[in-house]
């Protein structure tokens, strides 16, 4: 499938010569690096969350798929469940039972559950906006209906021990303040997450700036800030490398505390593949943020398949190539994280860990082809000499689409790389936009 890569792995002498020639002309924009001398702490699977994707039927998806992908966050509220239309359409009781099932699944696997209150209210993608009721305006200008909903919701959350995370989605600033004050009075100590805007923080976005000014003025700032990253893959601002420092700067300017940041939806539809998944994992690990994988399925499928990383034949689930990336990330990349940088064109990145006598590096390209380079610095931090030869194993994560079954990554064999100056470099031949790689070496 990838003869240039396979050749370089099987013919060690040719591969080493090619690396030396490549590195002499590689631009900085095509290099992603690892610094083995900088310990970033223990991996906690920051990118292993999903938006929806969990059936309301308990244990429908076998537990091995949850544990395998490192499942640690679920955001749900019942959107698009059949015959469960939310409070304003009389379907609250049924929809809450679906949400309760999702919550119990999250609890079963030790994952954090983020409740999407707007879904339970009923204004999700299946509703008709022209007939929907919104709190604080129109027929509910005095919040009478909204208060009844919040009262019932608080009662149900307490009754079922669902007090781990609450998420409020602002339709209007007045509704935000009303809901936050109500919830903090009736569920004291329960963290509130928001605003979950579809756009990333920006000083030119008046809704973001107005929101921060408003919550500062009336003391209703969320405990956890959240937003989506679902824009164009070619937009350099649709990236944690832009949004994280922007959010920090905006919070400082507004005089608000800087707490945890969670991306409520990451990776757009064409980024649902192993390469882009690994790229996003690298970003979340570098910026110490958590993320929930975007879900581009709909209807009943929205509440199944762990947001598109599984599929099934009949009633039997199987993993696709994306799940295999999460499985490697969650279960092979143990030990401690080390410092990394992405390529300056922002299209290639890596996440690296040092385990017991082994280094593992997961690389990922964001819908990119071409030849990049992986540069591993300070090998002496592992007790290795500053020059010599290292044998590197490459594992290939293939992809046959969301519905295509894939097994564990393919071990392509060992290749010897000569290095000097305390730096090991070798090429990444990215011949398509979806396949990705892990590199391993012992010390």
Buried (B, 14 or more C-beta within 10 A) or exposed (E): EBEEBBEBBEEBEEBBEBBEEBBEEBEEEBBBBBBBEEBBEEBEBBBBBBBBBBBBEEEBBEEEBBBBBBBBBBBBBBBBBEEBBBBBBEBBEBBBBBBBBBBBBBBEBEBBBBBBBBBBBBBBEBBEEEEBBBBBEEEBEEBEBBBEBBEBBBEBBEEEEBBBBBBBBBBEBBBBBBBBEBBBEBBEEBBBBBBBBEBBBBEEBEEBBEBBBBBBEBEBBBBBBBBBBBBEBEEEBBBBBBBBEBBEEBBEEBEBEEEBBBBBBBBBEEBBBBBBBBBBBBBBBBBBBBBBBBBBBEEEBBBBBBBBBBBBEEEEBBBBBBBBBBBBBBEBBBBEBBBBBBBEBBBBBBBBBBBEEBBBBBBBBBBBEEBBBBBBBBBEBBEBEEBEEBEBBBBBBBBEEBEEBBEEBEEBEBBEBBBEEBBBBBBBBBEBBBBBBBBBBEE
